[in-house]
Amino acid sequence: MVTEIEQPTVELSKVAVSETHGEDSPYFAGWKAHDEDPYDESSNSSGVIQMGLAENQVSFDLLEEYLEQNSEASNWAEGAPGFRENALFQDYHGLKSFRQAMASFMEKIRGGRAKFDPDRIVLTAGATAANELLTFILADPDDALLVPTPYYPGFDRDLRWRTGVKIVPIHCDSSNDFQVTLEAMEAAYRHAVAMNIKVRGVLITNPSNPLGATIQRSVLEEILDFAKRNNIHVVSDEIYSGSTFSSSEFVSIAEILEARGYKDSERVHIVYSLSKDLGLPGFRVGTIYSYNDKVVTTARRMSSFSLISSQTQHLLASMLSDEKFTENYIKTNRERLRKRYEMIIQGLKTSGIECLKGNAGLFCWMNLSPLLETPTRKGELALWKSILHEVKINISPGSSCHCSEPGWFRVCFANMSEPTLEVALKRIHSFMDQRKTDAIQSPPQL
Amino acid sequence: MVFKLNNHLLSMIASGNGHGEDSPYFEGWKAYDSNPHHPMENPNGIIQMGLAENQLCFDLIQDWLKNNPKASICTHEGVNEFREIAIFQDYHGLPEFRNAVAKFMAKVRGNKVTFDPDRVVMNGGATGAHETVAFCLADPGEAFLVPTPYYPGFDRDLRWRTGVKLIPVVSESSNNFKVTREALENAYEMAKLDNIKVKGLLINNPSNPLGTILDRETLRSIVRFINEKNIHLVCDEIYAATVFSQPEFISIAEIVQEDIECNLNLVHIVYSLSKDMGFPGLRVGIIYSYNDAVVSCARKMSSFGLVSSQTQYMIASMLSDDEFVGKFIRESKTRLAARHGVFTDGLAQVSIKCLKTSNAGLFLWMDLSGLLKEKTFEAEMALWRVIIHEVKLNVSPGCSFHCTEPGWFRVCFANMDDQTMQVALSRIRTFVNKDVDTKKPKRTLRWQGSLKLSSPRIYDDFINSPRSPLPQSPLVLARN
C-alpha cells in the first residue's frame, strides 16, 4: 500500500511537453471517427471507410505464397544456422545477406539504372527512424531543412520533435502541377536567412507523398545544383519508388549522381523502406543509403537505438534475394496499383472531380477547391468534416500536408479491397449529385 | 567508390565522439574480431569474455519453436495471420504482446508484483528505451546520477543525442560496492556546486558489471532520497531473471507496492528480453512507467524504435506459454548458477577473487588489483593488454565502467560452451602459475597452498623482489 504524497509535479523535459509530436492536429479527428465506426463489408456497411491511410494491401497474396513455400520454420529446425545465431545477432552493421538483398532490390526497382553498394546501406527501424536519424546527423538544433509543400504530415514530428530542427517550406502550387521550382527554393532559402536560420539541407520525397507523382529529371538536377551552390545536403525519401505504375517513369537521384560520375555526391542521402512497396509497415524496415562515408559510419552507430529485428532481417534477406520472386512481385505490384489508380480516377471523373495527374504511390491528389464555401483553410476543414460525416470516408485535407492552396485532398486507394473502393466511389458520386441538386434548387444569391 | 569527407557539413552531434567508440573498451573487441577463438578452426584465438550474452538455454527455446510453428506468421501454420500482423504498426503494440510481457515481468519477479499491460511501452531494445526515457525526463544540460561502476553504453545511450549529462555516484570495494546514501548526497551536492540540474537517478538492478542485487534497505533508502530531492528514479532491471541464488531479487515494483511514501510519478523501469531470454537481436526493449504522462510521451516516441510486429507476435506466443516460461526461468537460473560456480572455483584455485556478494548477471567482477604494478589505471590498462594479447582473453577493464578503483575486471561466462570455458580457465591458470613459477621456481606445494590466503600481498612481493623474473613472464611485459 503506497502513501501518495502531494508533490509538485517533477517536470518532464521540454521535448516531452511540447506538441511537436503533432497528434493534436485536426487530421487525427478523422482517425478517431473511423476507429469509432469502422466500415466492414459484412458487419458495418455504413461505417466510415478509411482512405487516409497510405498502406499497400494489393499484393499480400504474393507474399503469402512465398511464405507458404519458404517457411520460417526451416530456420528454426535443428542443424540449420538456426534461431540461436539469429537471436544473438545485434551487430549494427546488419545482416550482410540482408543488406545485399536490399541493394539488389533497390537496383531492380530502378530498372538497373543505378547501382547500390551494400556497405553503404544502414538499417533502421522504419523510414520514421531513418529520417529522424539523418536529421540528427545533418543539422543542429534550430537549424532548418527545406521541404517542398505539400508534404507528409509525419515529417513535422520525425524531422523536428526530438532534434530541435526546423522545417522551412518550399511553396509549390497547382499552376505547374506542384513541381519544385528554383524560384521557390531560393525564396525559401532567403526566408530562412532573414529569420537568422541556418539551412542545412533540402528534403524531397520522390515519388511524392501526397501528390502521387514522380519528380521530373530536370527538377532533380536543379535541386542538386541548388544544394551544391549553397553547400547543403539533399535527402531523397524514395520509399514509394517501387510503387510507380511504370518503371520507366521514376528517376532516382541515384541515377543523376551516376550520370555525373558521382561528383559532389557526399551531400546526398537516400531514405528507403519496405513499408509501402512491400506492404510491411509492421516489420519496421528502413534504410539510409548515403554517399558520404562519415554519414554512413555515424548513422550506423546511431542506428543502435532503432535496429531492425534480426528475425525480420533474416526472413527478408531470403525473400529479397529470391530473384524470381522479386521480379514477379515488382512487376505485378506496379500493375495492380496502376489498375487501382485508373479505377479511382475514372470513378472520381464521373463524379465531376479532377485529380492531379499521378503516376505513383498509394493515393491520388484530389481537387475539391470548386466545392469550397470560402477558398480558405477554414473552408477546407469544413468541407473535410462534411465529407467525413456525410460521405463517411476519411480522407486527408491538404492543410494537414501544409499545402498552401486550400481545397486539395489526399485519397488512398490501395488499403482496401476493390469492392470497398467501389462503395467509396458510389458514396462520393451520391454526395456530388446531391450537391449539384442543392445548387440547382438554391442558386447563389445575386 | 570513395567519397570525399566533408566534416564541416555535419552536425555537432555527428562530428563529436558521443558515440563512445573511442573508448579503450572497444580495443579488446577489435582484437577479438581480428583473431576470434574457435574450438576447431582457431583454438589459439582470443576468447570473447567481454560480451554479456546469455547463451545457456537456447536448446529450450529451439525445442519450443519446433513444437510451435504457429508462433511464426511465416510458416504454413501461421501464415493466416500474416496480413494483419504485417500491417500492424500501431505504437501501442499488439495487445497480446503487451499482455505477455507484463505477465512475464511479473513471473520473473516471482509473481510478487503485477504489471499493467497498458503501461508497457515498446522500444528498440533497452538501448532505445534508455534514450527515450532520457528524452522524456531531461533537457539538454540536465543530469542523471549513476552509481559507478556502470555499463559503458550508458554514456552513449543517455547522453549522445539527448545532451543530458551523467554524474557518477561513487561506490567502493570496501563495502562491496554498495550504493550509500552518503555517496548519493555527495554526487547531488557536486552537481549543485557545478550549477547542474539533476533530473533523476539511474540504477541498474541487478548490476552490470557487479553481478549483485540491491538489498531492501538500499532500495528503500534510494526511494526516500529521490522523493526528498523530487527527482526521477529509472530502474534498469534487464538482468532480473539472471538472479541464480539467494538472496532473492527485489524489484523496485515491490518497493513501491509496500507501505512506503513514494510519488509514483517519479518511478520508471527499463526492461528487455536481451539478457533474460538471450534475444539481443530481436530488439525487444520495454519502458514501464508509473507516470501517465511519461507512458504517453514514451509511446509516441516509440515510433522511432517499434518492435517488429513479426517479433511481437512470436514473443507474445512464447511468453504466454506459462509452462514453458516457468521451466525456462528455473532452468536458466540453474545453468547460470552452475557456470558461475565452475568459474569462481576455477579462479579461486589460482587465488583470483571475485566480488563475493555476486548472485546474478552473466559475468563476474574479478579483483586483479594484486597483479597491478601500481594502483593506477595506466597499470590496469597495461595488465589488460597483457590479458588480451598474451593470455588471449577479451575481458573488460574496470575503468571502462568508470570504476574508481583500479584492478577490477568484468569477465562474462554465459556466452560460451563448457569446453571453451575450460580453455579460458586453463589459460588463466597458466598465466597465473607461470608467473608464480618464474618468480620462485623452487617453491613447494605447501607454499602454493598459502597463496590462496594472501594472494595480493604475495604478488606485491614478487613485483618488488630484487630477484628479476625471467623475460618471458607476462608480468614483465605488464611492468614495461
HADDOCK unambig.tbl for C-alpha pairs under 7 A between the chains (distance, minus, plus):
assign (segid A and resid 1 and name CA) (segid B and resid 257 and name CA) 5.50 0.50 0.50
assign (segid A and resid 1 and name CA) (segid B and resid 258 and name CA) 5.14 0.50 0.50
assign (segid A and resid 1 and name CA) (segid B and resid 259 and name CA) 4.73 0.50 0.50
assign (segid A and resid 2 and name CA) (segid B and resid 256 and name CA) 6.48 0.50 0.50
assign (segid A and resid 2 and name CA) (segid B and resid 257 and name CA) 5.83 0.50 0.50
assign (segid A and resid 2 and name CA) (segid B and resid 258 and name CA) 5.95 0.50 0.50
assign (segid A and resid 2 and name CA) (segid B and resid 259 and name CA) 5.00 0.50 0.50
assign (segid A and resid 2 and name CA) (segid B and resid 260 and name CA) 5.62 0.50 0.50
assign (segid A and resid 2 and name CA) (segid B and resid 261 and name CA) 6.14 0.50 0.50
assign (segid A and resid 2 and name CA) (segid B and resid 262 and name CA) 6.78 0.50 0.50
assign (segid A and resid 3 and name CA) (segid B and resid 259 and name CA) 6.62 0.50 0.50
assign (segid A and resid 3 and name CA) (segid B and resid 260 and name CA) 6.27 0.50 0.50
assign (segid A and resid 3 and name CA) (segid B and resid 261 and name CA) 4.89 0.50 0.50
assign (segid A and resid 3 and name CA) (segid B and resid 262 and name CA) 6.56 0.50 0.50
assign (segid A and resid 4 and name CA) (segid B and resid 261 and name CA) 6.38 0.50 0.50
assign (segid A and resid 4 and name CA) (segid B and resid 262 and name CA) 6.18 0.50 0.50
assign (segid A and resid 4 and name CA) (segid B and resid 263 and name CA) 5.93 0.50 0.50
assign (segid A and resid 5 and name CA) (segid B and resid 261 and name CA) 6.75 0.50 0.50
assign (segid A and resid 5 and name CA) (segid B and resid 262 and name CA) 6.61 0.50 0.50
assign (segid A and resid 5 and name CA) (segid B and resid 263 and name CA) 5.84 0.50 0.50
assign (segid A and resid 10 and name CA) (segid B and resid 230 and name CA) 6.53 0.50 0.50
assign (segid A and resid 10 and name CA) (segid B and resid 231 and name CA) 6.75 0.50 0.50
assign (segid A and resid 12 and name CA) (segid B and resid 136 and name CA) 5.99 0.50 0.50
assign (segid A and resid 12 and name CA) (segid B and resid 137 and name CA) 4.53 0.50 0.50
assign (segid A and resid 12 and name CA) (segid B and resid 138 and name CA) 6.37 0.50 0.50
assign (segid A and resid 13 and name CA) (segid B and resid 135 and name CA) 6.78 0.50 0.50
assign (segid A and resid 13 and name CA) (segid B and resid 136 and name CA) 5.39 0.50 0.50
assign (segid A and resid 13 and name CA) (segid B and resid 137 and name CA) 4.80 0.50 0.50
assign (segid A and resid 13 and name CA) (segid B and resid 138 and name CA) 4.56 0.50 0.50
assign (segid A and resid 13 and name CA) (segid B and resid 139 and name CA) 5.11 0.50 0.50
assign (segid A and resid 14 and name CA) (segid B and resid 139 and name CA) 6.35 0.50 0.50
assign (segid A and resid 15 and name CA) (segid B and resid 135 and name CA) 6.91 0.50 0.50
assign (segid A and resid 15 and name CA) (segid B and resid 136 and name CA) 6.75 0.50 0.50
assign (segid A and resid 16 and name CA) (segid B and resid 136 and name CA) 5.03 0.50 0.50
assign (segid A and resid 16 and name CA) (segid B and resid 297 and name CA) 6.05 0.50 0.50
assign (segid A and resid 60 and name CA) (segid B and resid 83 and name CA) 6.70 0.50 0.50
assign (segid A and resid 64 and name CA) (segid B and resid 79 and name CA) 6.70 0.50 0.50
assign (segid A and resid 67 and name CA) (segid B and resid 74 and name CA) 5.43 0.50 0.50
assign (segid A and resid 67 and name CA) (segid B and resid 75 and name CA) 6.34 0.50 0.50
assign (segid A and resid 68 and name CA) (segid B and resid 75 and name CA) 6.18 0.50 0.50
assign (segid A and resid 68 and name CA) (segid B and resid 76 and name CA) 5.11 0.50 0.50
assign (segid A and resid 71 and name CA) (segid B and resid 74 and name CA) 5.69 0.50 0.50
assign (segid A and resid 71 and name CA) (segid B and resid 75 and name CA) 4.43 0.50 0.50
assign (segid A and resid 71 and name CA) (segid B and resid 76 and name CA) 6.53 0.50 0.50
assign (segid A and resid 72 and name CA) (segid B and resid 74 and name CA) 5.28 0.50 0.50
assign (segid A and resid 72 and name CA) (segid B and resid 75 and name CA) 5.52 0.50 0.50
assign (segid A and resid 73 and name CA) (segid B and resid 69 and name CA) 6.28 0.50 0.50
assign (segid A and resid 73 and name CA) (segid B and resid 75 and name CA) 6.05 0.50 0.50
assign (segid A and resid 76 and name CA) (segid B and resid 62 and name CA) 6.61 0.50 0.50
assign (segid A and resid 76 and name CA) (segid B and resid 65 and name CA) 6.52 0.50 0.50
assign (segid A and resid 76 and name CA) (segid B and resid 66 and name CA) 6.45 0.50 0.50
assign (segid A and resid 77 and name CA) (segid B and resid 66 and name CA) 6.32 0.50 0.50
assign (segid A and resid 83 and name CA) (segid B and resid 62 and name CA) 6.97 0.50 0.50
assign (segid A and resid 84 and name CA) (segid B and resid 58 and name CA) 6.27 0.50 0.50
assign (segid A and resid 86 and name CA) (segid B and resid 281 and name CA) 6.66 0.50 0.50
assign (segid A and resid 87 and name CA) (segid B and resid 279 and name CA) 4.81 0.50 0.50
assign (segid A and resid 87 and name CA) (segid B and resid 280 and name CA) 6.25 0.50 0.50
assign (segid A and resid 87 and name CA) (segid B and resid 281 and name CA) 4.72 0.50 0.50
assign (segid A and resid 87 and name CA) (segid B and resid 282 and name CA) 6.05 0.50 0.50
assign (segid A and resid 88 and name CA) (segid B and resid 278 and name CA) 6.87 0.50 0.50
assign (segid A and resid 88 and name CA) (segid B and resid 279 and name CA) 5.71 0.50 0.50
assign (segid A and resid 88 and name CA) (segid B and resid 280 and name CA) 5.42 0.50 0.50
assign (segid A and resid 88 and name CA) (segid B and resid 281 and name CA) 5.03 0.50 0.50
assign (segid A and resid 89 and name CA) (segid B and resid 280 and name CA) 6.83 0.50 0.50
assign (segid A and resid 89 and name CA) (segid B and resid 281 and name CA) 4.65 0.50 0.50
assign (segid A and resid 90 and name CA) (segid B and resid 280 and name CA) 5.95 0.50 0.50
assign (segid A and resid 90 and name CA) (segid B and resid 281 and name CA) 4.42 0.50 0.50
assign (segid A and resid 125 and name CA) (segid B and resid 304 and name CA) 6.95 0.50 0.50
assign (segid A and resid 125 and name CA) (segid B and resid 305 and name CA) 5.71 0.50 0.50
assign (segid A and resid 125 and name CA) (segid B and resid 306 and name CA) 6.85 0.50 0.50
assign (segid A and resid 128 and name CA) (segid B and resid 304 and name CA) 5.95 0.50 0.50
assign (segid A and resid 129 and name CA) (segid B and resid 304 and name CA) 4.62 0.50 0.50
assign (segid A and resid 129 and name CA) (segid B and resid 305 and name CA) 6.78 0.50 0.50
assign (segid A and resid 136 and name CA) (segid B and resid 11 and name CA) 6.96 0.50 0.50
assign (segid A and resid 137 and name CA) (segid B and resid 10 and name CA) 6.01 0.50 0.50
assign (segid A and resid 137 and name CA) (segid B and resid 11 and name CA) 5.28 0.50 0.50
assign (segid A and resid 137 and name CA) (segid B and resid 13 and name CA) 6.58 0.50 0.50
assign (segid A and resid 137 and name CA) (segid B and resid 14 and name CA) 5.05 0.50 0.50
assign (segid A and resid 138 and name CA) (segid B and resid 10 and name CA) 4.80 0.50 0.50
assign (segid A and resid 138 and name CA) (segid B and resid 11 and name CA) 5.08 0.50 0.50
assign (segid A and resid 139 and name CA) (segid B and resid 10 and name CA) 6.59 0.50 0.50
assign (segid A and resid 139 and name CA) (segid B and resid 11 and name CA) 4.80 0.50 0.50
assign (segid A and resid 140 and name CA) (segid B and resid 11 and name CA) 5.21 0.50 0.50
assign (segid A and resid 140 and name CA) (segid B and resid 12 and name CA) 6.49 0.50 0.50
assign (segid A and resid 266 and name CA) (segid B and resid 3 and name CA) 6.14 0.50 0.50
assign (segid A and resid 266 and name CA) (segid B and resid 4 and name CA) 6.62 0.50 0.50
assign (segid A and resid 279 and name CA) (segid B and resid 87 and name CA) 6.87 0.50 0.50
assign (segid A and resid 280 and name CA) (segid B and resid 86 and name CA) 4.95 0.50 0.50
assign (segid A and resid 280 and name CA) (segid B and resid 87 and name CA) 5.67 0.50 0.50
assign (segid A and resid 281 and name CA) (segid B and resid 86 and name CA) 6.40 0.50 0.50
assign (segid A and resid 281 and name CA) (segid B and resid 87 and name CA) 5.41 0.50 0.50
assign (segid A and resid 281 and name CA) (segid B and resid 88 and name CA) 6.83 0.50 0.50
assign (segid A and resid 281 and name CA) (segid B and resid 89 and name CA) 6.00 0.50 0.50
assign (segid A and resid 282 and name CA) (segid B and resid 85 and name CA) 6.64 0.50 0.50
assign (segid A and resid 282 and name CA) (segid B and resid 86 and name CA) 4.83 0.50 0.50
assign (segid A and resid 282 and name CA) (segid B and resid 87 and name CA) 5.03 0.50 0.50
assign (segid A and resid 282 and name CA) (segid B and resid 88 and name CA) 4.69 0.50 0.50
assign (segid A and resid 282 and name CA) (segid B and resid 89 and name CA) 4.45 0.50 0.50
assign (segid A and resid 282 and name CA) (segid B and resid 308 and name CA) 5.91 0.50 0.50
assign (segid A and resid 282 and name CA) (segid B and resid 309 and name CA) 5.02 0.50 0.50
assign (segid A and resid 283 and name CA) (segid B and resid 86 and name CA) 6.22 0.50 0.50
assign (segid A and resid 283 and name CA) (segid B and resid 308 and name CA) 4.35 0.50 0.50
assign (segid A and resid 283 and name CA) (segid B and resid 309 and name CA) 5.44 0.50 0.50
assign (segid A and resid 283 and name CA) (segid B and resid 310 and name CA) 6.20 0.50 0.50
assign (segid A and resid 284 and name CA) (segid B and resid 306 and name CA) 6.98 0.50 0.50
assign (segid A and resid 284 and name CA) (segid B and resid 308 and name CA) 5.56 0.50 0.50
assign (segid A and resid 291 and name CA) (segid B and resid 3 and name CA) 6.61 0.50 0.50
assign (segid A and resid 292 and name CA) (segid B and resid 3 and name CA) 6.06 0.50 0.50
assign (segid A and resid 292 and name CA) (segid B and resid 5 and name CA) 6.64 0.50 0.50
assign (segid A and resid 293 and name CA) (segid B and resid 3 and name CA) 6.55 0.50 0.50
assign (segid A and resid 293 and name CA) (segid B and resid 5 and name CA) 6.61 0.50 0.50
assign (segid A and resid 294 and name CA) (segid B and resid 5 and name CA) 6.57 0.50 0.50
assign (segid A and resid 298 and name CA) (segid B and resid 14 and name CA) 6.30 0.50 0.50
assign (segid A and resid 301 and name CA) (segid B and resid 19 and name CA) 6.78 0.50 0.50
assign (segid A and resid 305 and name CA) (segid B and resid 124 and name CA) 5.72 0.50 0.50
assign (segid A and resid 305 and name CA) (segid B and resid 127 and name CA) 5.70 0.50 0.50
assign (segid A and resid 305 and name CA) (segid B and resid 128 and name CA) 4.34 0.50 0.50
assign (segid A and resid 305 and name CA) (segid B and resid 305 and name CA) 6.89 0.50 0.50
assign (segid A and resid 306 and name CA) (segid B and resid 124 and name CA) 4.88 0.50 0.50
assign (segid A and resid 306 and name CA) (segid B and resid 128 and name CA) 6.45 0.50 0.50
assign (segid A and resid 306 and name CA) (segid B and resid 304 and name CA) 6.70 0.50 0.50
assign (segid A and resid 306 and name CA) (segid B and resid 305 and name CA) 4.68 0.50 0.50
assign (segid A and resid 307 and name CA) (segid B and resid 124 and name CA) 6.49 0.50 0.50
assign (segid A and resid 307 and name CA) (segid B and resid 283 and name CA) 6.87 0.50 0.50
assign (segid A and resid 309 and name CA) (segid B and resid 281 and name CA) 5.94 0.50 0.50
assign (segid A and resid 309 and name CA) (segid B and resid 282 and name CA) 4.42 0.50 0.50
assign (segid A and resid 309 and name CA) (segid B and resid 283 and name CA) 5.64 0.50 0.50
assign (segid A and resid 309 and name CA) (segid B and resid 308 and name CA) 6.11 0.50 0.50
assign (segid A and resid 310 and name CA) (segid B and resid 281 and name CA) 5.03 0.50 0.50
assign (segid A and resid 310 and name CA) (segid B and resid 282 and name CA) 5.52 0.50 0.50
assign (segid A and resid 311 and name CA) (segid B and resid 282 and name CA) 6.39 0.50 0.50
assign (segid A and resid 311 and name CA) (segid B and resid 311 and name CA) 6.95 0.50 0.50
assign (segid A and resid 312 and name CA) (segid B and resid 310 and name CA) 6.94 0.50 0.50
